[in-house]
Amino acid sequence: MSKKKNGLSRRDFLKMAGAASAGSFLKASETLANISGTTGSELVVVPTRPFGKTGVDVSILSLGGMFDIPSNQLVLRQALKWGVTYWDTADCYEGGRSERGIGSFFSKYPEARNKIFLVSKSDSRDPGGMTRLLDRSLERMTTDYIDLYFVHGISSIDEFNRGTEAWAQKAKAQGKIKFFGFSTHSNMEECLLEAAKLGWIDGIMMTYNYRIMDKTEMREAVSACKEAGIGLTAMKTQGGWSFSSSSATKLVDNFIEKGFTDAQAKLKAVWTNPNIASICSQMPNITILMSNVAAAMDKTKLSAGDLRLLEQYAKETAANYCAGCSNICENALAGAVPVATVMRYLMYFESYGDRCRARSLYGQLPSQVRARIGSLDYSLAERGCPQGMAIGKLMKRAEQLLA
């Protein structure tokens, strides 16, 4: 084996693995053998799945682009070599640096473009704004087309208007995009069910994890999208914060004993549903990329007992997790504050450790909304919350940490 085969030496690989906590790399030596033993210039070690009715197969692991890509070009190179060929970004990520970083990569490695299933997103909802942002994304990423273009972060299908379908069809006819859809963090089930009725949505990215995947509403929504031929990408698959509970120690010990971490197990839980084409994961360094690739490659399936442990942990810590059903809490507050959005920013701060981004996003909320967050009476919202969250306490905590 050559010392620098595939961009990382064996010493580099083992150094990365040794720097992580025990059990972080699922069967690391086996992964190394599979990666290093592959011959040829093109490596495809991560499995693929069909993406809805598009006729395209995508890697079951997607590189989330919400990090400083210009300074982490090695991550893109190794992702490509290890078969992580679904790349996700947005016009707003890192103030545009994410897209520019991908553009720098394509400029240096133009042959890579046709190997990548490229996704970007528009914060705008109106056709004129979407055209402006799409053209800017194409310029930033030095590409003539985007494979899948999303309207970013909808909470209701009503955010589309009569011109949305026509805009998507025109962009396809112009060759600027191949497929169209949306991402959603809030009211996901309703958004999926309504999208399945439209007949012109190609793909959806939604919050989906071990906490919500087995709920009846989510099962029905995913099934409806499968029947409609919509490709589905899961995000926020770690399920938010980690908390101490009577089952937490069992959870961690059980999975480490089997050779992988609870984080890897949470990915594998999502992959148990064959209707989920891919998992979008933010992987800003080689350590995390390698760990997730190892989980994606491994053929070990979670047992019924493993899934029960995850289910038990989810139940014990439900009150600490916002499931995104904002139509319940926000309607109870007459739309005074975007509860689910603030909860997501708090998760970025406390769970992801992404404090700068959390504070920046919070600061973009209208000043009159921010002024209300710490003083509202949340009792009606708390009574309606199916998770049993102490919404008022958490909103005040968000105000203290993010303002």
C-alpha positions as CSV (number, residue, x, y, z in Angstrom):
1,M,0.0,0.0,0.0
2,S,1.4,3.4,-0.9
3,K,2.1,5.8,1.9
4,K,-0.2,8.5,0.6
5,K,-2.8,6.4,-1.2
6,N,-6.2,8.1,-1.5
7,G,-5.0,11.3,0.1
8,L,-4.4,10.0,3.7
9,S,-1.6,7.7,4.8
10,R,-2.3,4.7,7.1
11,R,-0.5,6.7,9.9
12,D,-2.8,9.7,9.3
13,F,-5.9,7.4,9.4
14,L,-4.8,5.7,12.7
15,K,-3.8,9.1,14.1
16,M,-7.3,10.4,13.4
17,A,-8.9,7.3,15.0
18,G,-6.7,7.5,18.0
19,A,-7.5,11.1,18.6
20,A,-11.2,10.3,19.0
21,S,-12.9,8.8,22.0
22,A,-13.0,5.0,22.4
23,G,-15.3,3.3,20.0
24,S,-15.7,6.4,17.7
25,F,-14.7,4.5,14.6
26,L,-16.9,1.6,13.8
27,K,-14.6,-1.3,12.9
28,A,-11.9,1.2,12.0
29,S,-9.3,-1.3,10.8
30,E,-11.9,-3.0,8.6
31,T,-12.9,0.4,7.2
32,L,-9.2,1.2,6.5
33,A,-8.8,-2.1,4.7
34,N,-11.8,-1.4,2.5
35,I,-10.8,2.1,1.7
36,S,-7.1,1.4,1.1
37,G,-7.7,-1.8,-0.7
38,T,-9.7,-0.2,-3.4
39,T,-7.8,0.2,-6.7
40,G,-8.3,2.8,-9.3
41,S,-8.8,6.6,-9.1
42,E,-12.4,6.5,-8.1
43,L,-13.6,5.2,-4.8
44,V,-17.2,4.4,-4.0
45,V,-17.3,2.9,-0.5
46,V,-20.5,4.5,0.7
47,P,-23.6,2.7,-0.5
48,T,-26.2,4.4,-2.6
49,R,-30.0,4.4,-2.7
50,P,-32.5,5.6,-5.4
51,F,-33.6,9.2,-4.9
52,G,-37.4,8.9,-5.4
53,K,-38.5,8.8,-9.0
54,T,-35.7,10.9,-10.3
55,G,-33.8,7.9,-11.7
56,V,-30.7,9.0,-9.8
57,D,-28.9,7.0,-7.0
58,V,-27.4,9.1,-4.3
59,S,-24.9,8.2,-1.5
60,I,-26.7,7.4,1.7
61,L,-24.5,9.9,3.5
62,S,-24.6,13.5,2.4
63,L,-22.0,16.2,3.2
64,G,-23.7,19.1,5.0
65,G,-22.0,22.3,3.9
66,M,-22.8,24.5,6.9
67,F,-19.1,25.0,7.8
68,D,-16.0,26.9,6.5
69,I,-15.5,25.0,3.3
70,P,-12.8,27.2,1.8
71,S,-10.5,26.3,4.8
72,N,-11.5,22.6,4.7
73,Q,-10.9,21.6,1.1
74,L,-9.4,18.2,2.2
75,V,-12.8,17.3,3.6
76,L,-14.4,17.7,0.1
77,R,-11.6,15.7,-1.5
78,Q,-11.8,12.8,1.0
79,A,-15.6,12.9,0.8
80,L,-15.5,12.4,-2.9
81,K,-12.9,9.6,-2.7
82,W,-14.9,7.8,0.0
83,G,-18.1,7.9,-2.1
84,V,-19.9,10.8,-0.2
85,T,-21.0,12.3,-3.5
86,Y,-24.2,14.1,-2.3
87,W,-23.2,17.6,-1.2
88,D,-25.6,20.0,0.4
89,T,-25.2,23.8,0.8
90,A,-27.3,27.0,0.7
91,D,-27.0,30.5,-0.5
92,C,-27.0,31.7,3.2
93,Y,-24.5,29.2,4.7
94,E,-21.5,31.0,6.2
95,G,-22.5,34.2,4.4
96,G,-21.9,32.5,1.0
97,R,-18.5,31.1,1.9
98,S,-19.9,27.5,1.7
99,E,-20.9,27.9,-1.9
100,R,-17.7,29.7,-2.8
101,G,-15.7,26.9,-1.2
102,I,-17.4,24.3,-3.3
103,G,-16.8,26.6,-6.3
104,S,-13.1,26.7,-5.5
105,F,-13.0,22.9,-5.3
106,F,-14.7,22.5,-8.7
107,S,-12.4,25.1,-10.2
108,K,-9.4,23.0,-9.1
109,Y,-11.0,19.7,-9.9
110,P,-13.4,20.3,-12.7
111,E,-13.8,16.6,-13.4
112,A,-15.4,16.2,-10.0
113,R,-18.5,18.2,-10.8
114,N,-20.2,15.4,-12.8
115,K,-19.6,13.0,-9.9
116,I,-21.4,15.2,-7.3
117,F,-25.2,15.3,-6.7
118,L,-25.2,19.0,-5.7
119,V,-27.9,20.6,-3.6
120,S,-28.4,24.3,-2.8
121,K,-31.3,26.3,-1.4
122,S,-33.1,29.6,-1.7
123,D,-34.2,31.7,1.3
124,S,-36.5,33.6,-1.1
125,R,-40.0,32.4,-1.9
126,D,-41.0,34.7,-4.8
127,P,-39.9,33.8,-8.4
128,G,-37.8,36.9,-8.9
129,G,-35.8,36.4,-5.7
130,M,-35.4,32.7,-6.4
131,T,-34.0,33.5,-9.8
132,R,-31.5,36.0,-8.4
133,L,-30.3,33.6,-5.7
134,L,-30.1,30.7,-8.1
135,D,-28.0,32.6,-10.5
136,R,-25.7,33.8,-7.7
137,S,-25.3,30.2,-6.5
138,L,-24.4,29.0,-9.9
139,E,-21.8,31.7,-10.2
140,R,-20.3,31.1,-6.7
141,M,-20.0,27.4,-7.3
142,T,-18.7,27.8,-10.9
143,T,-21.2,25.3,-12.3
144,D,-23.9,25.5,-15.0
145,Y,-26.4,23.5,-13.0
146,I,-27.6,22.4,-9.6
147,D,-28.9,18.9,-9.3
148,L,-31.5,19.6,-6.7
149,Y,-32.7,23.1,-5.7
150,F,-34.7,23.7,-2.5
151,V,-36.8,26.4,-1.1
152,H,-35.2,26.6,2.3
153,G,-36.9,26.0,5.6
154,I,-40.6,26.1,4.9
155,S,-43.1,25.4,7.7
156,S,-46.2,25.2,5.5
157,I,-46.8,24.3,1.9
158,D,-48.7,27.6,1.6
159,E,-45.3,29.3,1.4
160,F,-45.4,28.2,-2.2
161,N,-47.6,30.2,-4.6
162,R,-49.1,29.7,-8.1
163,G,-45.8,30.8,-9.6
164,T,-43.6,28.3,-7.8
165,E,-44.3,25.3,-10.0
166,A,-43.9,27.4,-13.2
167,W,-40.6,28.8,-11.9
168,A,-39.3,25.3,-11.2
169,Q,-40.3,24.0,-14.7
170,K,-38.7,27.0,-16.3
171,A,-35.4,26.6,-14.4
172,K,-35.4,22.9,-15.4
173,A,-36.0,23.8,-19.1
174,Q,-33.1,26.3,-18.9
175,G,-30.9,23.6,-17.6
176,K,-30.1,25.5,-14.4
177,I,-31.6,22.8,-12.1
178,K,-32.5,19.2,-12.6
179,F,-34.9,18.7,-9.6
180,F,-36.8,20.9,-7.3
181,G,-38.2,20.6,-3.7
182,F,-37.9,22.1,-0.2
183,S,-36.3,21.7,3.2
184,T,-38.3,21.8,6.4
185,H,-37.6,21.9,10.2
186,S,-41.1,22.6,11.3
187,N,-44.5,20.9,10.8
188,M,-42.6,18.3,8.8
189,E,-45.3,15.7,8.6
190,E,-47.9,18.2,7.3
191,C,-45.4,19.6,4.8
192,L,-44.6,16.1,3.5
193,L,-48.3,15.0,3.2
194,E,-49.2,18.2,1.3
195,A,-46.2,17.9,-1.0
196,A,-47.2,14.3,-1.9
197,K,-50.4,15.7,-3.3
198,L,-48.8,18.3,-5.6
199,G,-47.2,16.1,-8.2
200,W,-44.2,18.3,-9.0
201,I,-42.0,18.0,-5.9
202,D,-38.9,15.9,-6.6
203,G,-37.1,16.0,-3.2
204,I,-37.5,17.0,0.4
205,M,-35.0,17.4,3.2
206,M,-36.6,17.2,6.7
207,T,-35.8,16.8,10.3
208,Y,-36.0,13.0,10.9
209,N,-34.4,11.0,13.7
210,Y,-34.9,8.2,16.2
211,R,-37.1,10.5,18.3
212,I,-39.8,11.1,15.6
213,M,-39.3,8.5,12.9
214,D,-41.7,5.9,14.5
215,K,-44.5,8.3,15.3
216,T,-47.7,7.5,13.3
217,E,-47.9,10.9,11.6
218,M,-44.3,10.7,10.4
219,R,-44.7,7.1,9.2
220,E,-47.8,8.1,7.2
221,A,-46.0,11.2,5.7
222,V,-43.0,9.2,4.6
223,S,-45.2,6.6,3.1
224,A,-47.1,9.2,1.2
225,C,-43.9,10.7,-0.3
226,K,-42.7,7.2,-1.3
227,E,-45.9,6.6,-3.2
228,A,-45.5,10.0,-4.8
229,G,-42.0,9.2,-5.8
230,I,-40.4,12.0,-3.8
231,G,-36.8,11.5,-2.7
232,L,-36.2,12.0,1.0
233,T,-33.2,13.3,2.8
234,A,-33.0,13.2,6.7
235,M,-31.3,15.9,8.7
236,K,-30.9,16.7,12.4
237,T,-30.5,12.9,12.8
238,Q,-28.8,13.1,16.2
239,G,-32.0,14.2,17.8
240,G,-30.8,17.3,19.6
241,W,-29.2,17.5,23.0
242,S,-27.7,14.6,24.9
243,F,-29.0,14.2,28.5
244,S,-28.2,12.0,31.4
245,S,-31.0,9.5,32.1
246,S,-31.4,6.0,33.5
247,S,-31.1,4.6,29.9
248,A,-28.3,6.9,28.7
249,T,-25.5,4.9,30.2
250,K,-27.0,1.6,28.9
251,L,-27.3,3.2,25.5
252,V,-23.7,4.3,25.3
253,D,-22.2,1.1,26.8
254,N,-24.4,-1.1,24.6
255,F,-23.2,0.5,21.4
256,I,-19.5,0.8,22.4
257,E,-19.5,-2.9,23.3
258,K,-20.6,-3.5,19.7
259,G,-17.9,-1.3,18.3
260,F,-19.6,1.9,17.5
261,T,-20.8,5.0,19.3
262,D,-24.3,6.2,20.1
263,A,-23.9,8.9,17.5
264,Q,-23.2,6.2,14.8
265,A,-26.1,4.2,16.1
266,K,-28.5,7.1,15.6
267,L,-27.4,7.3,12.0
268,K,-27.9,3.6,11.5
269,A,-31.4,3.9,13.1
270,V,-32.4,6.3,10.3
271,W,-30.9,4.1,7.6
272,T,-33.2,1.2,8.8
273,N,-35.9,3.0,6.8
274,P,-35.2,2.2,3.1
275,N,-37.4,5.1,2.1
276,I,-34.8,7.6,3.4
277,A,-32.4,8.0,0.5
278,S,-29.7,9.9,2.4
279,I,-28.7,11.5,5.7
280,C,-27.3,15.0,5.6
281,S,-24.7,15.5,8.2
282,Q,-22.4,18.4,8.9
283,M,-18.9,17.0,8.7
284,P,-16.4,19.9,9.0
285,N,-13.4,17.7,9.6
286,I,-11.9,14.4,8.6
287,T,-12.5,12.8,12.0
288,I,-16.3,13.2,11.8
289,L,-16.3,12.4,8.1
290,M,-14.4,9.2,8.7
291,S,-16.6,8.1,11.6
292,N,-19.8,8.6,9.6
293,V,-18.3,6.9,6.5
294,A,-17.5,3.9,8.7
295,A,-21.0,3.8,10.0
296,A,-22.4,4.0,6.4
297,M,-20.1,1.2,5.2
298,D,-20.8,-1.2,8.0
299,K,-23.4,-3.8,7.3
300,T,-24.2,-4.5,10.9
301,K,-27.9,-3.9,11.5
302,L,-29.3,-2.6,14.7
303,S,-31.2,-5.2,16.7
304,A,-34.7,-4.9,18.1
305,G,-33.0,-4.5,21.5
306,D,-30.8,-1.6,20.1
307,L,-33.9,0.2,18.8
308,R,-35.7,-0.3,22.0
309,L,-32.9,1.4,23.9
310,L,-33.1,4.4,21.6
311,E,-36.8,4.5,22.0
312,Q,-36.5,4.3,25.8
313,Y,-34.0,7.1,25.8
314,A,-36.2,9.2,23.6
315,K,-39.1,8.8,25.9
316,E,-37.1,9.7,29.0
317,T,-35.7,12.8,27.5
318,A,-38.7,13.9,25.4
319,A,-39.3,17.0,27.4
320,N,-35.9,18.3,26.4
321,Y,-36.4,18.0,22.6
322,C,-38.4,20.2,20.3
323,A,-40.1,18.0,17.7
324,G,-40.8,20.9,15.3
325,C,-44.6,20.8,15.7
326,S,-44.7,24.6,15.7
327,N,-48.3,24.8,14.5
328,I,-49.3,23.7,18.1
329,C,-47.3,26.0,20.3
330,E,-47.2,29.0,18.0
331,N,-50.9,28.9,17.4
332,A,-51.4,28.8,21.1
333,L,-49.4,32.0,21.3
334,A,-51.2,33.6,18.3
335,G,-47.9,33.6,16.3
336,A,-46.2,36.1,18.8
337,V,-42.8,34.3,18.6
338,P,-41.4,31.5,16.5
339,V,-40.9,28.9,19.2
340,A,-39.5,26.1,17.1
341,T,-37.1,28.4,15.4
342,V,-35.7,29.7,18.6
343,M,-35.5,26.1,20.0
344,R,-33.4,25.2,16.9
345,Y,-31.0,28.1,17.5
346,L,-30.7,27.0,21.1
347,M,-29.9,23.5,19.9
348,Y,-27.1,24.9,17.6
349,F,-25.7,26.7,20.6
350,E,-25.8,24.0,23.3
351,S,-25.8,20.7,21.3
352,Y,-23.7,21.6,18.2
353,G,-21.4,24.0,20.0
354,D,-22.0,26.4,17.1
355,R,-22.4,29.5,19.3
356,C,-21.5,32.2,16.7
357,R,-24.0,30.8,14.2
358,A,-26.7,30.5,16.9
359,R,-26.3,34.0,18.0
360,S,-26.1,35.4,14.5
361,L,-29.4,33.6,13.5
362,Y,-31.1,34.8,16.7
363,G,-29.9,38.3,16.0
364,Q,-31.7,38.2,12.6
365,L,-35.1,37.8,14.2
366,P,-37.1,41.0,14.1
367,S,-36.3,43.2,17.1
368,Q,-40.0,43.3,18.2
369,V,-40.0,39.5,18.3
370,R,-36.8,39.3,20.3
371,A,-38.2,41.8,22.7
372,R,-41.2,39.5,23.5
373,I,-39.3,36.2,23.9
374,G,-38.4,36.5,27.5
375,S,-41.6,38.1,28.8
376,L,-44.5,36.1,27.2
377,D,-46.7,33.7,29.2
378,Y,-46.1,30.3,27.6
379,S,-48.5,28.3,29.8
380,L,-51.0,27.7,26.9
381,A,-48.2,26.5,24.6
382,E,-46.8,24.2,27.3
383,R,-50.2,22.6,27.9
384,G,-50.4,21.8,24.2
385,C,-46.9,20.6,23.7
386,P,-46.9,16.8,23.0
387,Q,-43.3,16.6,24.2
388,G,-44.1,18.1,27.6
389,M,-41.5,20.8,27.2
390,A,-40.9,23.6,29.7
391,I,-41.2,26.1,26.8
392,G,-41.1,29.2,29.0
393,K,-38.0,28.3,30.8
394,L,-36.2,27.2,27.6
395,M,-37.2,30.4,25.8
396,K,-35.8,32.5,28.6
397,R,-32.7,30.5,28.5
398,A,-32.4,31.1,24.8
399,E,-32.8,34.9,25.4
400,Q,-30.0,34.8,28.0
401,L,-27.6,32.8,25.9
402,L,-28.3,34.1,22.4
403,A,-29.1,37.8,22.8
